[in-house]
Amino acid sequence: MKRLAWQGKLNAHQAVELAKAVDPWQGEPRIELDLSGVTELDAAIFRVIVGLARQVWSWNGELVLLR
């Protein structure tokens, strides 16, 4: 299991950083995104999260959002 915790704003710019941070974890059975420290979400992040979910599911993994 790998966990990434994010703090502050999460907008289009940070969405790219988020995707890059998770990319090396390909093949992990479970990836957790801890969004409890996020103060503001941009609509672009939802596109990235859905893309990550599809990617994780492609190797039969699990993407978990924590709040």
C-alpha positions in Angstrom: 0.0 0.0 0.0 1.2 3.5 -0.8 -0.3 6.7 0.6 0.0 10.3 -0.7 -1.3 13.1 1.6 -2.0 16.5 0.0 -2.2 19.8 1.8 -3.6 23.2 0.7 -5.1 23.9 -2.8 -5.5 21.2 -5.4 -6.0 22.8 -8.8 -5.0 22.1 -12.4 -1.3 22.8 -11.8 -1.1 20.5 -8.7 -3.2 17.9 -10.5 -0.3 17.3 -12.9 2.1 17.0 -9.9 -0.3 14.6 -8.2 -0.4 12.3 -11.3 3.4 12.4 -11.6 3.8 11.5 -7.9 1.6 8.4 -8.2 3.0 7.3 -11.5 6.0 5.3 -10.0 3.6 3.3 -7.9 2.2 1.3 -10.9 1.4 -2.2 -9.9 0.7 -1.4 -6.3 -2.3 -3.3 -5.0 -3.7 -0.2 -3.1 -3.1 3.5 -3.4 -4.6 5.9 -0.9 -5.0 9.6 -1.6 -5.4 11.5 1.7 -7.2 14.7 0.9 -7.9 15.6 4.5 -5.5 18.6 4.3 -7.0 20.0 1.0 -8.6 23.4 1.5 -9.8 24.0 -2.1 -10.5 21.7 -5.0 -10.5 22.7 -8.7 -12.7 20.7 -11.2 -9.6 19.6 -13.0 -8.6 17.4 -10.1 -11.7 15.2 -10.6 -10.5 14.4 -14.2 -7.1 13.3 -12.8 -8.6 11.2 -10.0 -10.9 9.4 -12.5 -7.9 8.8 -14.7 -5.9 7.5 -11.8 -8.7 5.2 -10.8 -8.9 3.7 -14.3 -5.2 3.3 -14.4 -5.1 1.5 -11.0 -8.1 -0.7 -11.9 -6.2 -1.7 -15.1 -3.8 -3.7 -12.9 -6.6 -4.8 -10.6 -5.5 -2.4 -7.9 -7.6 -0.2 -5.6 -7.6 3.6 -5.4 -8.9 4.9 -2.1 -9.8 8.5 -1.3 -9.4 9.5 2.3 -10.9 12.6 3.8 
